[in-house]
Amino acid sequence: MLQPNVNHTRIQSQAYRLIKPREVVEAAIVHEVHDYEVVVEPSIASICHADLRYFTGQRRPEALARKLPMALIHEGIGTIMQSATAELKPGQRVVIVPNIPGYLLKGIVPEECCPACKSGNGDNYCHCGKFLGSGMDGIAQNRLVIPASCAIPVPDEIPDEIAVLAELCTVSYQALHHVEEQLKNARVAVFGDGPVGYLAAAMLYHVYGVSADRLQVFGAIPDKLDKFDFANRSLVQEYDFSSGGSYDIAVECTGGRFSESAINQAIDILKPEGHLILMGVTEDKVPINTRDVLEKGLTLRGSSRSSTTDYYPVLEAMKDPSCQATLRKLLPDQITHIHAANDFTIAMEQAAAHRDWRKTILEFHW
């Protein structure tokens, strides 16, 4: 168990910081490094819609005023540069865990942190926790200081461009973990043909063993749906959702303005006592059909983050070439190279303008 320790050094980090919507500058950040922390040089990262909401100013003004200036990006891998732990050595390749509970930030035991940590729920719901690129400076810096347990070694069998997808995969894994027992026999429907829906379906198939005959994906764009060749597929505009409940579990991954229709369509096709998992993010309140939720006795659960324990089964699955082939469909034809703050700004502008189905992958050259 971790014990408080005041031993620390200081390092300076070169960061690409968002100071206001669409304006990124290079800035120096001074970090204290405690002996329970490691220093990571980020190498490969990917852009999330959450990053774009900050960059384009789509977050609420009070949130932007409170959090900026801030280095963005929370999906990434890097190389250990400094470590006082025996498990992590300089030069080792690691996945960066962005969700950091307060007890890890402070180097104390969970029982000394907050009520959520004391109850055993602190990894995702700690009252004092921070999230890279949201509550604290993120991966877009050349010296990232994080607790040692938030740097997960990448197995040799997994190439960088696959490992960088681990964080988003673990979010799906965490959401589905709560219905793991039911997944052994359940019929599952996934709503959303974007990256979140794709990775949720991929985790169902490759990690939880939900075979194609039990896995249904609903989407709106044929070209996107075609990528889900490991599942049954239907266009939402052609499917009869009034035909009755036939699914045990539904996973909503649409977000934004499509959340309302997807959630209510999921309610329509769920069996009594079915489970609805909400993963799509929207800034707006969404009206839902509570009458059928009550009459069917449905369970609704929200999930948007993961913790360190979720990375190990995901990385294990990523060793499989068939899983890598599935995930590779999300990769772009070219990686975007970042040498300076202006390169980072251009990459964010392009990602915001195009919203490609595939991920935008960044390679940092510090």
N, C-alpha and C positions, 0 to 999 in steps of 0.2 A: 504494500500500500504506500502511496505517496506521503511524504512527510514535508512540512514546511521547511524551506531552506532559503537563506538570504544570499547565498553565493551567486554572484552574477557578474557579467561583463557587459560592455556596450559595443554595438556595431552600428554602422551607418548603411542605410539601404537607399538605392536609387529607385524611385517609384514613379509610375505614370498615374498621376492623381487627377480625378475629375473635380474641378473647382466650381463649375456650374454646368447646366445642361449643354452638351456638345463642346465643352472646352476642357481639354486635358493638358496638363503641364508636367514637366519633369521636376520632381521635388526630392529633397533629401529627408529621410525619416531616421531618427535615432531610436534603436531598439535596445532594451535591456534583455540580456540572455541569461536565464537562470539555469541551474544545472539539471533541471527536469525538462528543459526545452532543447530543441535542435534548430539549427539554421539550415534552411533549404534554399537552393537556387532554382526557382521555377524554370522549366525548359519548354514544356508544351502545355497549352491551355485551350479551352473552348469557350465560346461566348454563349451565355444563357439569355433567355428572354428577360430574366430578372435584371441582368446587367444592362440590357437595352432600355428597360423602363427607367433606370437611373439616368443613363446617358441622354436619352431623349426628353427627360423631364416629365415623364408620365406618372411619377410618384407624386403624392400629395406635397404641396409646397412646404408644409411644416416638417415633413420627413426629410426632404432635401435640405432644408435649412439646418436640421439637427445633425445630419450625417456627413454632409460635404464640408471640406474637401475629403476625398477618399479614393484609394486605389480600388478599382473594380476587379472582377473575375474571381470565381470560387471553384471552377472545375479545372483541375490541372494536376500535373505531375512535375517532379523535379529531382534534384540530386542533393544528397546530404553534404553540406559543407563543413558543419561543426556539430559535434555530438559528444556528450559526456556519458551516454548509455552504451552498454556492451552490445545491445541488440542492433544498433544502427551505427554504421561506420561511414566515414567520409567517402564519397564517391558512389554510395549506394543509391539506386533508383527507387523512388517512393511515390505513392499516390498521396495527395494532400487532402486531409479531411477538413472541410471548412466549418463544420458545426462543432464548436468547442464549448463544452460545459464549464461553468465557473470554477469547479473544483480543480479542473485541469489547468485553467488559466492561472490559478493562485498556487498550484502545487500543494493542495491539501487533500484530505480524504473527503469523500462525498458527504459523510455524516456532518461535516463542519460547514457545508455550503449553504443549502437552502432546503425548504420543505420537500420540493420535488426530488432533489438528490437524496435526501434522507429516506424517501419512500421507495427509491430504486428507479424512479422515472426521470432522473435528471439528465440523461444523455441527450434527450430530445426536447425536454421541457424545463430545463434549468432556468430559474429566475435570474440568474447572474451570467448566463452564457452569452457568447458572442458568435457571430457568423461572418466569415471572411467575405469582403466585398459588400457587406450590408451594415453590420454593426461595428466593423473595424476594417482597416486597410486590407485589401485582398491580395490576390496572387500576382497582380501586375507590378511587381517590384523584384529587384534582383537578390535581396536577402530577406526571406520570409522567416519569421521566428514563430514557431508553434510548439505546443507540448509534444514530447517524443511519441506518445501513443497516437497522435494525429498524423503521423507519417508512417504509412503502411508499405512495407516492402513489396515491390512488383516482381512476381515470378518471372524467371528468365524466358519462359515460353510465350509471354505476352509482349507484343511490340508496343512502342510508345503510343502510336495512333489509336490502338485499341484501349490501352490502359487509361488514356485521358477521358474515356467515356465512363469510367468506373463510378464517379460521383453520381451522375444522373441515373445509372443503373441501380445504385444502392438505394436511391429514393424510391424507385419502384419496388425493389426487394423489401424495404422496410414497410411500405404500405401493404404489401401482400402477406407479409409475415404473420399478420394478425388473423388471417384466415387460412393459415398453412394446412391445418388439419382437414378443413373442408375441401381444399384444392386437390386432394388425392382422388376425389370422385366427381367434383363439381363441374357443371357447365358454366363457362365464364364468358362474359361479353365485355369487350373493351371499346369504349367510345373515344374516337380521335385518331386521325391518320397522320398526325405530326410526330416529331421526335419523341415526345413524352409517351404518346400512345404506342409508338413503335417499340420503345424500350420496355414499357410495361408488358406488352405482348411477348417480347423476346425473353424477359425474365420468367414469365409464366411458362413458356415453352422449354427454355434451356435450363432453368434452375429448379422450377417447381414441377416439371414433368407433365404439364397440361398438354395433352396431345391435340393434334389439329382437329380431330373430330369433336373435341370438347371446348375448343377455343374459337370464338367468333369476334371479328373486328368490324365495327361500323365506322364508315368514313364518308366524306362528301366528294372527294376528288379521285377519279379512277386511277390516274397515274401513281398517286401515293398509295392507294390500296393495293396496287399490284406488287408493291414491295413486301407485303405481308404474306409471302408464299408458304409460310409455315402454319397458317390459320385459315379458317373459313372467312370470307369477306362479303360484305353487303353495303351498298350505297344507302345512306339514310333516307334519301329522297325517293327510294323505290321500295323500302321495306315497310311491311304492315305491322306497326307496333301495337295495334289494338287487338292482335290475335290471342293475347293472353300471356300469362307468366310462364316462361320456360327455362329461365336461367337462375342459377343459385347465387351467383356473384356477378356484379357489374362494376367496372372501373371507369370512372369519368376522367378523361385526360384532355378535354377540349379547351377549357378555360375561355376567358374573354366573353365576347357576345354570344358564343355558342353554348355556354354553360347551361343556360336555362333549358334549351331544347334537349340537350344531351341528358341532363339529370332527369327530366320528366319522361323521356323515352326509356331510360334505364328503369325507372320506377314501373313503367308499364309492363316491361318484359320480365321483371323479377318475380320469382315464386314467393309464396308466403314465407316469412321469416328469412328472406334473402338478405344479402349484404350488399350495400352500395358504398364503394370506396371513392372518395373525392380527391382528385389530384390536380385538376385544372385550376389555375389561378386567375382570378378576376378582381378588379378594383371595385366592381359594382355589386350591390346586393342582388340576389337571384331568387325570384319567386318559384316555389316548388309545390307539387301536388301533395300536400300534407295528408289529405283524406286517404289516399291510397297507401301512404307510408304507415298511417295508423291502422287501416283495415288489414293490411298485409303483415303488420308487425315487423317492418323492415328495420335493419340496423344501418345507420349512416356513420361513416368514419372518415375524417379528414387526415391527410398526411402530405407533408411537403419537404421533409428533411430526413436525414439518416444519421446514424452514429457509427463509431469505429467498428463495432461488432458486425455491422452489415457488409463490410468490405471483404471479409475473408471468404464467405461463400460465393460472392460475386466474382472475385478474382480467381477462385478455384474453377468456376464455370468458364471464365474467359480463357483458360488454358486450352479448352477444346476447340480444335480448328473449325468445327461446324458453328459454334457460337461466334467465333471471330468472323466467319463469313457473313453471318447475319448482321453483326454490328458494323461491318465494313461498308454496308450500304448507306450508312449515315455519314460517311466520310466524304469530304469534298475532293474534287479532282486535283486541287493544289492546296498546299498549306500556305498560310499567310505569314510572311516573315516580318518580325517587329524589331527594328533597330533603334527607333526613337519615338518620342511622344506623338509626333505627327503621324507616323506609321500606325500607331495604335488608334488614333482618332479616325483615320481613314478606314481602318478595318471595322470600327464600330459603326461608322456612317454607312458603309456598304452592307453590313449585316442588318442594320435597321431599315435600309431602303428595300432590300430584296427579300428578307425573311425566307430564305431558301429552306426547302425541306431538310437538306443536309446541314450538318453542323459547320460552323466556321471554326477552323482549327488554327491556332496561333503558335508560332515558334519564336521564342524570345532569343535575341542575340545581345547579350549584355556587354 
